[in-house]
Structure formats: structure tokens, C-alpha cells
Amino acid sequence: MRFHRGRWSVAALLVTVVVAGCGAGVTTGSSGEKRGVPQVKEADDLPALPMDRYRLGERAAKDFDAARDRLAQRCMVGLGFTDFPLDPKPPKSSGGASSLLTLRVRETPLGPLDLDRAKRWGYGWAPKTNPLGVPGPKGRAMTDQEFAALYGLSSGSGAPKGGCSGWGDTRLLKGVADSNRMWTYPDRRVKRLEAAVAKDHRIRKAFATWSDCVVDKGIKRYGNPEAAREDKAWDTGRDGNTTHTKREVATAVADIECKRKHNTLGVWWSVMKERQRTDIARHKAAYEAVRRDLDTLRANVRSAAD
């Protein structure tokens, strides 16, 4: 079930990926814009990247979640829980809450670009809403007995090993050669690339320009947009939201205005694309193995929908 899944998936949650590369310089067109560097003022302006084909993708991840839910429900009905909901809430004994959300809004790998939201909520979001726009479970709360059967917590439930949730995962991963590699390899490669970004002259220059811009707007100096977003002054509450102080709002607004003005995300994207292409070429066999496993997973998800 979605609230119990610990994998990165949708979420969506966008992974902070910063990369470096030292390829040939870009040329300038008649409009004055550098070729190969997209103008990024909104999150939707970020083009696809080479590594995207080695990740499940938001739409496919939603299909995967839906297939898991259907398979788990089918298994639970087979155990005698005939009215088990497709999208259940946690048991009331757990307080009825899903796992604690401690993430701040990250629309892009360099933080938010939604200026209207920043003007209202800074780096946070409207109270009592989900920051990622993902609705919570809609079904009724599970009983403790159902919860135990779903996750294989009781030997007397008759559930398969790992519970009905684990049974569904096994079905969806059938034929996948290495599920751990499939889920984690691209992210592990990204983390190795992150250390190189600070050494890339283009990124250093872009962040320095952004930092000067923020200071010119009366905000203290930060080394990069992520440092501003993660400032400990924006203390979060139990739900991970920020406190929406005037200082936080002013910082978030300046952050976004400067990223837009100086196309910080566009520069970041161009360097990322260059570095990803190089990394994929160097480790082609591993990346292709990930791609084949993803193709198998997608086929299993389609079969589960039949």
C-alpha cells in the first residue's frame, strides 16, 4: 500500500541531482541565448534528461502503486477479508496516521520555482495540505488483524510470507534480475556525481551569480539555492512544514526571482545532461541491465491490470 512503501518513486519526490562536466563550450544564437542551455522559469520548463529512461517515471510509478494495491486486495479477499478496501488507512490503533512526512517542497533539484506559493508559504505549503499534491488513502481504516495479514506480521493469519503486500511485490518483480539495482543504481550514480559539481566552473559561477542576486535583495548570503531552502531558521513542525515567517517568505521569493533572472536551473540542466551522457556511456552495461528490468516490471504491471 502506498503509505507503507519506502522506495523513492513518485513521488515524487524529485531527487537532488547536481552534476559536473568539462566539455566543449556552448555557442550563442542570434537571440543571445546560449545553445544547449534551456530557459527555465517554471518547473515544467526542465526538459527530460538522459537518465530519465533508467527510472520508472511518475506515471509508471503510479501504475505500479495501483497494481500493488489491486494485488494486495485480491490476496486479502482470498484470505476471507471480503470487504478489504483498495486503498485502506492505517489501523486506528496506530493513531490513524501515515508515516511522518519530513520533506520540504522541492519542485526542482534546486528547490522551488513557484513564485506565487513562495509569496504565501515561503519554503513550506498551505497548512493541512499535502506538499506533493498526493492524496492520502481513501478507504476505511484497517483492523489490526487485516494489518497483520497485509504485512505478514502474524503467523496465524494464513497470509503468504511477507503478507499480501509482499505477495503482490513478488508478482510484480517476477523476472526482474536485480530489483535492488533497478531501484537504486541510477540514484547511486547521481550521488557520486554530486561531489563533482562544486568543482565545475560553470556551476560555481552560476551559484555565485545567484548568491550575489539574493544579497542584492537584502537577504543574507547563501552558497547555493539548496542552502537557502534548508536553512535551520525555517524550523518545521511535526508534519515537516515550515513556519512561514516573513524572513522565510522573503528568502524564498528572492531565491526564486534570482533563479529565474539568471537561469540558474538552465545552466544546471545543461551540465547535468552532459555529465549523465558521459556516465551512461562509461557504464552502459549496468544501465542497460536496469532498463531491461524496468521493461520487465512495466510488463508485469500491465498484466496485473488484466
LUMTOR-101778 format. One record per residue (C-alpha): residue number from 1; x, y, z. Coordinates in steps of 0.05 Angstrom, whole numbers. Layout:
LUMTOR-101778
 num      X      Y      Z
 NUM      X      Y      Z
...
end
This chain:
LUMTOR-101778
 num      X      Y      Z
   1      0      0      0
   2     25     70    -16
   3     34     96     54
   4     79     39     72
   5    125     40     12
   6    194     65     25
   7    220     69    -46
   8    235    135    -79
   9    183    130   -135
  10    135    189   -142
  11    135    218   -113
  12    159    241   -128
  13    193    267    -94
  14    249    299   -143
  15    319    275   -126
  16    371    329   -116
  17    419    316   -173
  18    478    361   -185
  19    530    343   -235
  20    593    369   -267
  21    626    364   -335
  22    681    398   -374
  23    660    390   -446
  24    663    440   -503
  25    636    510   -491
  26    567    528   -516
  27    555    576   -573
  28    509    636   -575
  29    450    644   -622
  30    421    708   -652
  31    374    716   -592
  32    433    720   -544
  33    413    655   -510
  34    466    601   -504
  35    450    540   -546
  36    441    478   -505
  37    420    517   -443
  38    344    519   -437
  39    309    578   -406
  40    278    552   -342
  41    229    596   -305
  42    180    542   -284
  43    189    470   -262
  44    156    446   -326
  45    209    481   -367
  46    261    429   -347
  47    270    382   -406
  48    279    307   -400
  49    349    282   -383
  50    386    220   -408
  51    380    184   -341
  52    304    190   -342
  53    298    128   -385
  54    331     88   -329
  55    280    109   -277
  56    208     85   -271
  57    178    154   -283
  58    120    187   -248
  59     63    157   -290
  60     92     87   -288
  61    104     93   -213
  62     31    110   -203
  63     12     49   -245
  64     59      7   -203
  65     26     32   -138
  66    -43     18   -166
  67    -23    -53   -187
  68      6    -67   -117
  69    -59    -44    -86
  70   -101    -88   -132
  71    -58   -150   -120
  72    -57   -139    -45
  73   -133   -131    -43
  74   -142   -194    -84
  75    -98   -232    -36
  76   -135   -204     25
  77   -202   -223     -4
  78   -175   -293    -14
  79   -158   -296     60
  80   -230   -281     78
  81   -226   -206     86
  82   -281   -197     34
  83   -292   -123     44
  84   -218   -103     47
  85   -212    -34     15
  86   -168    -20    -45
  87   -136     40    -11
  88   -140     30     65
  89   -119     76    120
  90    -73     51    176
  91   -107     18    236
  92   -138     63    288
  93    -90     32    339
  94    -33     67    303
  95    -66    134    311
  96    -93    133    240
  97    -33    169    213
  98     14    150    158
  99     89    156    166
 100    114    224    186
 101    129    269    128
 102    192    310    138
 103    206    334     68
 104    203    406     47
 105    176    426    -21
 106    225    412    -76
 107    195    426   -144
 108    263    420   -178
 109    332    395   -158
 110    349    466   -139
 111    287    479    -99
 112    221    514   -114
 113    204    557   -174
 114    131    571   -158
 115    133    645   -140
 116     60    652   -121
 117     66    596    -70
 118    131    624    -43
 119     98    692    -31
 120     47    657     13
 121     83    600     46
 122    158    610     36
 123    191    542     31
 124    131    507     60
 125     60    495     38
 126    -11    512     58
 127    -28    483    126
 128    -67    417    127
 129    -49    401     55
 130     -1    351     25
 131     61    387     -1
 132     68    339    -60
 133     -4    341    -81
 134    -12    266    -70
 135    -79    248    -37
 136    -78    204     24
 137   -113    136     30
 138   -188    140     15
 139   -211     73     42
 140   -232     57    113
 141   -182     43    168
 142   -156    -29    171
 143   -167    -72    231
 144   -106    -97    269
 145   -120   -166    241
 146   -122   -140    170
 147    -58   -101    181
 148    -22   -163    206
 149    -45   -204    146
 150    -27   -149     97
 151     45   -144    121
 152     55   -216    146
 153     60   -197    220
 154     22   -257    246
 155     35   -330    230
 156    -38   -347    245
 157    -69   -304    192
 158    -57   -353    135
 159    -23   -299     95
 160     36   -315     49
 161    106   -299     71
 162    114   -224     74
 163     38   -216     76
 164     -7   -198     19
 165     34   -136      6
 166     97   -178     -2
 167     59   -227    -46
 168     40   -170    -92
 169    111   -146    -96
 170    135   -215   -114
 171     85   -219   -171
 172    106   -151   -198
 173    180   -166   -193
 174    176   -234   -227
 175    231   -239   -279
 176    268   -178   -254
 177    341   -198   -249
 178    362   -149   -195
 179    308   -107   -163
 180    357    -71   -116
 181    399    -50   -175
 182    337    -29   -213
 183    312     16   -158
 184    378     45   -133
 185    432     43   -187
 186    416    110   -221
 187    410    144   -153
 188    476    116   -130
 189    509    142   -193
 190    478    210   -182
 191    507    214   -112
 192    576    200   -140
 193    566    258   -188
 194    543    307   -135
 195    613    313   -106
 196    639    337   -173
 197    592    395   -181
 198    629    442   -134
 199    689    436   -179
 200    653    454   -243
 201    668    526   -262
 202    600    535   -296
 203    561    514   -234
 204    606    554   -187
 205    596    616   -229
 206    520    605   -233
 207    514    597   -158
 208    558    657   -145
 209    515    699   -191
 210    452    673   -157
 211    482    687    -88
 212    500    759   -106
 213    430    770   -132
 214    399    745    -67
 215    444    791    -26
 216    425    850    -70
 217    352    837    -50
 218    370    845     24
 219    377    771     41
 220    438    740     75
 221    488    704     31
 222    478    631     17
 223    526    587    -22
 224    471    557    -66
 225    395    552    -70
 226    392    487    -31
 227    428    520     28
 228    374    574     30
 229    318    523     27
 230    350    481     82
 231    365    539    130
 232    351    514    200
 233    316    580    215
 234    255    553    178
 235    240    505    235
 236    190    453    215
 237    131    426    253
 238    111    354    263
 239     85    349    191
 240    150    376    162
 241    120    443    143
 242    157    508    155
 243    135    566    199
 244    123    616    142
 245    158    674    176
 246    167    740    139
 247    242    726    134
 248    230    657    106
 249    180    683     54
 250    227    739     34
 251    284    690     25
 252    243    641    -16
 253    217    697    -61
 254    288    724    -72
 255    314    654    -84
 256    263    641   -139
 257    268    710   -171
 258    343    703   -176
 259    340    633   -204
 260    292    658   -257
 261    331    721   -273
 262    398    686   -282
 263    371    620   -309
 264    406    580   -254
 265    365    518   -269
 266    380    522   -343
 267    455    522   -330
 268    448    466   -280
 269    408    425   -330
 270    459    433   -386
 271    516    410   -341
 272    474    352   -315
 273    457    328   -385
 274    529    329   -406
 275    552    290   -345
 276    496    239   -348
 277    512    223   -420
 278    584    211   -402
 279    566    167   -343
 280    517    126   -382
 281    568    114   -437
 282    620     92   -386
 283    574     44   -351
 284    530     23   -409
 285    522    -50   -388
 286    497    -33   -319
 287    448     20   -344
 288    421    -27   -397
 289    411    -81   -345
 290    369    -31   -305
 291    329    -13   -367
 292    314    -87   -382
 293    290    -98   -311
 294    246    -36   -315
 295    216    -63   -380
 296    200   -128   -345
 297    169    -92   -287
 298    125    -50   -332
 299    102   -113   -368
 300     83   -145   -301
 301     45    -82   -281
 302      5    -85   -346
 303    -10   -159   -335
 304    -35   -144   -265
 305    -85    -95   -294
 306   -117   -150   -337
end
